[in-house]
Amino acid sequence: MGKSSAASAANAACDHVHDWWYGTKPGCHVSMGVISDGNKYGVPEGVIYSFPVEILPCGTWKVINGLPVSAFSKDKMEKTGKELLEERKMALNI
């Protein structure tokens, strides 16, 4: 990785921590890896998955449900969900 890649990754991490602490702007959301329990996107329960979330100051977050998902993206999300379940199964040796 070049210096620009490292700087880009560091900037993304700083932006994420900023949003996590101060919250997202009203009406805005960010992508964040959170537990999938109770989601409305068809992602299997019990895995960490990247969802659109709204963050309130000091880290309280909620998944934004109801955003449109294209057929292409839905297919990829289903495949990723299955892969995550398999990885969890392997990691827990069950």
Contacts in CASP RR format, 6 or more apart in sequence:
PFRMAT RR
TARGET T0000
AUTHOR 0000-0000-0000
METHOD contacts of the structure
MODEL  1
MGKSSAASAANAACDHVHDWWYGTKPGCHVSMGVISDGNKYGVPEGVIYS
FPVEILPCGTWKVINGLPVSAFSKDKMEKTGKELLEERKMALNI
16 30 0 8 1.000
16 32 0 8 1.000
19 30 0 8 1.000
19 55 0 8 1.000
20 32 0 8 1.000
20 55 0 8 1.000
20 59 0 8 1.000
20 61 0 8 1.000
21 57 0 8 1.000
21 58 0 8 1.000
21 59 0 8 1.000
22 57 0 8 1.000
23 55 0 8 1.000
23 56 0 8 1.000
23 57 0 8 1.000
23 59 0 8 1.000
24 30 0 8 1.000
24 53 0 8 1.000
24 54 0 8 1.000
24 55 0 8 1.000
27 54 0 8 1.000
28 54 0 8 1.000
29 52 0 8 1.000
29 53 0 8 1.000
29 54 0 8 1.000
29 64 0 8 1.000
30 52 0 8 1.000
30 53 0 8 1.000
30 55 0 8 1.000
31 50 0 8 1.000
31 51 0 8 1.000
31 52 0 8 1.000
31 53 0 8 1.000
32 50 0 8 1.000
32 51 0 8 1.000
32 53 0 8 1.000
32 55 0 8 1.000
32 61 0 8 1.000
33 48 0 8 1.000
33 49 0 8 1.000
33 50 0 8 1.000
33 51 0 8 1.000
34 48 0 8 1.000
34 49 0 8 1.000
34 50 0 8 1.000
34 51 0 8 1.000
34 53 0 8 1.000
34 61 0 8 1.000
34 63 0 8 1.000
35 46 0 8 1.000
35 47 0 8 1.000
35 48 0 8 1.000
36 43 0 8 1.000
36 44 0 8 1.000
36 45 0 8 1.000
36 46 0 8 1.000
36 47 0 8 1.000
36 48 0 8 1.000
36 49 0 8 1.000
36 51 0 8 1.000
37 45 0 8 1.000
37 46 0 8 1.000
38 45 0 8 1.000
38 63 0 8 1.000
39 49 0 8 1.000
39 51 0 8 1.000
39 63 0 8 1.000
39 65 0 8 1.000
40 63 0 8 1.000
40 65 0 8 1.000
40 66 0 8 1.000
41 51 0 8 1.000
41 65 0 8 1.000
41 69 0 8 1.000
41 77 0 8 1.000
42 77 0 8 1.000
42 78 0 8 1.000
43 49 0 8 1.000
43 51 0 8 1.000
43 77 0 8 1.000
43 81 0 8 1.000
44 81 0 8 1.000
44 82 0 8 1.000
44 84 0 8 1.000
44 85 0 8 1.000
46 88 0 8 1.000
47 81 0 8 1.000
47 84 0 8 1.000
47 85 0 8 1.000
47 88 0 8 1.000
48 84 0 8 1.000
49 80 0 8 1.000
49 81 0 8 1.000
49 84 0 8 1.000
51 63 0 8 1.000
51 64 0 8 1.000
52 63 0 8 1.000
52 64 0 8 1.000
52 67 0 8 1.000
53 61 0 8 1.000
53 62 0 8 1.000
53 63 0 8 1.000
53 64 0 8 1.000
54 61 0 8 1.000
54 62 0 8 1.000
54 64 0 8 1.000
55 61 0 8 1.000
69 77 0 8 1.000
END
